Amino acid sequence: MAEYRQIDKARKILRLGASATIPEIKKAFRKLSLKYHPDKCKDKDKTRCEKKFKQINSANEVLIRYCLNYKFLFTEEEDLQHREEEQTREYMKRFYAGWWGEKGVKS
């Protein structure tokens, strides 16, 4: 299993926040791999793109491997904690909606 520094570095390479779902990881990987694919780069940037493309692939492998090997807890306490976190996040979204120009959630 990868250590935290590797996971954090991989997350930053894919430009992800502190938390991400597997679909978000895949989306970030696709977006960046299309942008830096060596076949799509100009000749003068080809070596830079190849290097970046390898970093992106490696970062994706680290994060996906971490997610697939993650051990989940299926206990009542874990479920309650997860629900409380989701409710808090939803409350904060509604409370702060529109403060910084983003569209809010209407109740």
N, C-alpha and C positions, 0 to 999 in steps of 0.2 A: 504494500500500500504506500502511496506517495505521502511524503511528509508535508506539513502545512506550508512551508516556504514554496515548494513546488506547485501546490494547489493555488496558492495566492498569486504566484507569478503567472500561472496559466490563465487564471481568471482575468488578470490585468491585460494579458496579451489579447484575449478575446473581448476586452473592453466590457466586462460584466461587473455588476455591482457585487455587494457582499453576499447576496443570495440570488439564486437563479434556478429555474426549473430546467429539466432536460430539454424541452422544446426551445427554451430561450438560449441554451448553450448551442443547440444545433443551428438555430437561426443566426446567431452571431458568427458561428463557424462558417456557414454558407456565405454570408455577406462578405466576410473578410477573405475567404478563400477565392471568391470570384474577383474581388478587387485586386488581390496580389498574385493571382495565378500567373506563372511565368509565360504562358502562351498569350496572355492578354496584355503583358507589359511591353513597352517599347524596348528596342534593342539596348539603349544606353542604361535602362533600369533593370534589365533582365537578371543580373546577378543579385541585386538588392531584393528584387521580388522573389527570387528563388529562396534566398535566406529567410525572408519574412514568411513565405509560404510554408517552409519547413517548421518554423516556430509555431505557426498557427495550427498545423497538423499535430505537432507534438502537444501543444496546449490542449487541444480538443481531446486527444487520447488520454491525457492525464485526468481531465475533468470527467469524461465519460466513464473511465475505469473506476474513478473514485465513487461516482454515483451508483454504478452497477454493483460495487462491492460494499456499499454502505449498509450497515445493519440497522434495521428499523425496529422500534419497540412497538409492540402491539398490546400495550397495557392501557387500562382505563385512565391512569394518571397522565400518560402521554397524550391520549386523545383529548382529555379535558384541557391540558395545557395548550395543545394545538388550537382547539376551538377558542380559547380565551385570547390567544395571540391573533387569530383571524378576526375576532370581534373587535379587538383593540385597533387593529390596522384599519378596519372598515370605519370605525368611529372616527379615527384621526383623519381619514380621507374626507369624510363628510364635514368634519369640523373645520379643517383647513382649506377646503375647496375654494378656489378662486383667490386665495391670498397672494399667490405669486404668479397670477396670470393663467394658470392651468384651468381647464374646464372641471367643474365640480360634479359630484354625484348628487343627483336630485332625489329627494326622498318622496 
